[in-house]
Amino acid sequence: MMNRDMTLASLTLDLLPLGQRARIVAVDWAQLVDEEAQRLRALGIDVGARIAVSHRGVFAGADPLAVRVGRMTVALRRVHARAMRVEPMGDAGGRA
């Protein structure tokens, strides 16, 4: 569960509550392999994208995360989500 005292600057996508809509405000591309970064950008996962976590895996590490980007759902590894800083938007449960 997310600590309510966290600042927005420290909120990464892997910590975003299920269903909470957010906007990606920064991505640390240096944490990712170049090919992975290119694939994520091609899917529209970049600064400014509206996103929501719709599901977390059940195995150790809770991989993968199912994230909603626009009208598509993408499976994302937790390590990738951890490289993305997000800013929550409005109420939970809406479309990303």
GUFI-660145 format. One line per field, with one value per residue (C-alpha): x, y, z; residue in one letter. Coordinates in nm, 2 decimals. Example, Ala and Ser with C-alpha at 12.3 -4.5 7.8 and 13.67 -1.06 7.14 Angstrom:
// GUFI-660145
px: (1.23|1.37) $
py: (-0.45|-0.11) $
pz: (0.78|0.71) $
res: (a|s) $
END
This chain:
// GUFI-660145
px: (0.00|0.12|0.24|0.00|0.29|0.48|0.54|0.42|0.79|0.86|0.55|0.65|0.41|0.47|0.33|0.02|-0.30|-0.51|-0.75|-0.60|-0.55|-0.22|-0.01|0.35|0.56|0.91|1.08|1.44|1.53|1.88|1.73|1.61|1.78|1.76|1.54|1.30|1.28|1.21|0.93|0.77|0.78|0.64|0.34|0.29|0.43|0.62|0.60|0.25|0.08|-0.23|-0.21|-0.37|-0.27|-0.55|-0.39|-0.08|0.06|0.02|0.37|0.67|0.76|0.40|0.51|0.37|0.16|-0.13|-0.15|-0.40|-0.26|-0.53|-0.75|-0.50|-0.38|-0.01|0.18|0.47|0.75|0.77|1.13|1.00|0.72|0.96|1.15|0.83|0.73|0.35|0.11|-0.23|-0.53|-0.89|-1.08|-0.99|-1.18|-1.19|-1.03|-0.66) $
py: (0.00|0.35|0.57|0.88|1.11|1.05|1.35|1.36|1.38|1.04|0.86|0.60|0.41|0.08|0.24|0.39|0.24|0.02|0.22|0.56|0.77|0.95|1.14|1.05|1.35|1.20|0.89|0.78|0.63|0.56|0.28|0.09|-0.10|0.10|-0.16|-0.16|0.22|0.23|-0.03|0.17|0.49|0.32|0.21|0.57|0.53|0.86|1.19|1.34|1.00|0.93|0.60|0.38|0.05|-0.20|-0.52|-0.65|-0.99|-1.24|-1.40|-1.28|-0.93|-0.88|-0.88|-0.79|-0.48|-0.43|-0.06|0.12|0.37|0.54|0.26|-0.02|-0.23|-0.31|-0.56|-0.38|-0.51|-0.35|-0.24|-0.04|0.11|0.21|0.43|0.64|0.93|1.00|1.26|1.14|1.28|1.30|1.00|0.63|0.41|0.64|0.58|0.66) $
pz: (0.00|-0.08|0.21|0.20|0.31|-0.01|-0.22|-0.58|-0.69|-0.53|-0.67|-0.93|-1.15|-0.96|-0.64|-0.80|-0.65|-0.88|-1.09|-1.00|-1.31|-1.35|-1.59|-1.65|-1.56|-1.59|-1.72|-1.62|-1.95|-1.83|-1.60|-1.91|-2.18|-2.51|-2.68|-2.39|-2.39|-2.76|-2.73|-2.45|-2.64|-2.95|-2.72|-2.62|-2.27|-2.23|-2.06|-2.08|-2.13|-1.92|-1.75|-1.49|-1.33|-1.38|-1.24|-1.06|-1.10|-0.81|-0.81|-0.61|-0.71|-0.84|-1.21|-1.45|-1.41|-1.65|-1.73|-1.93|-2.18|-2.38|-2.52|-2.48|-2.20|-2.18|-1.96|-1.79|-1.57|-1.23|-1.30|-1.60|-1.39|-1.12|-1.38|-1.43|-1.21|-1.21|-1.09|-0.99|-1.17|-1.04|-0.90|-0.93|-1.16|-1.46|-1.80|-1.83) $
res: (m|m|n|r|d|m|t|l|a|s|l|t|l|d|l|l|p|l|g|q|r|a|r|i|v|a|v|d|w|a|q|l|v|d|e|e|a|q|r|l|r|a|l|g|i|d|v|g|a|r|i|a|v|s|h|r|g|v|f|a|g|a|d|p|l|a|v|r|v|g|r|m|t|v|a|l|r|r|v|h|a|r|a|m|r|v|e|p|m|g|d|a|g|g|r|a) $
END
